[in-house]
């Protein structure tokens, strides 16, 4: 798996921005990525040292959509909570 395929995007919500103040960042990651691949990818992409990696898998739920209210299965996603020992990830770069 290539380096840019491991981490798909950061998740930016009110909760995750509050977590970022305590050096915990939240990313949407590839479904086949594991903790070791995530740690290696982050340490290569950013000048940080990763302490703890926690992974959460959210199963896709079934929703009723459309005019006829047909059931549709939403996609599953894998979320990684990454705690840093040292360094900082700049989610909002200044230009």
ABEGO torsion letter per residue (X at the ends): XBAAAABABBBBBAAAAAAAAAGBBBBBBBAABBAAAAAAAAAAABBBBBABBBBBBBBBBBBBBEAAGBBBBBBBBBBBBBBBABEBBBABBBX
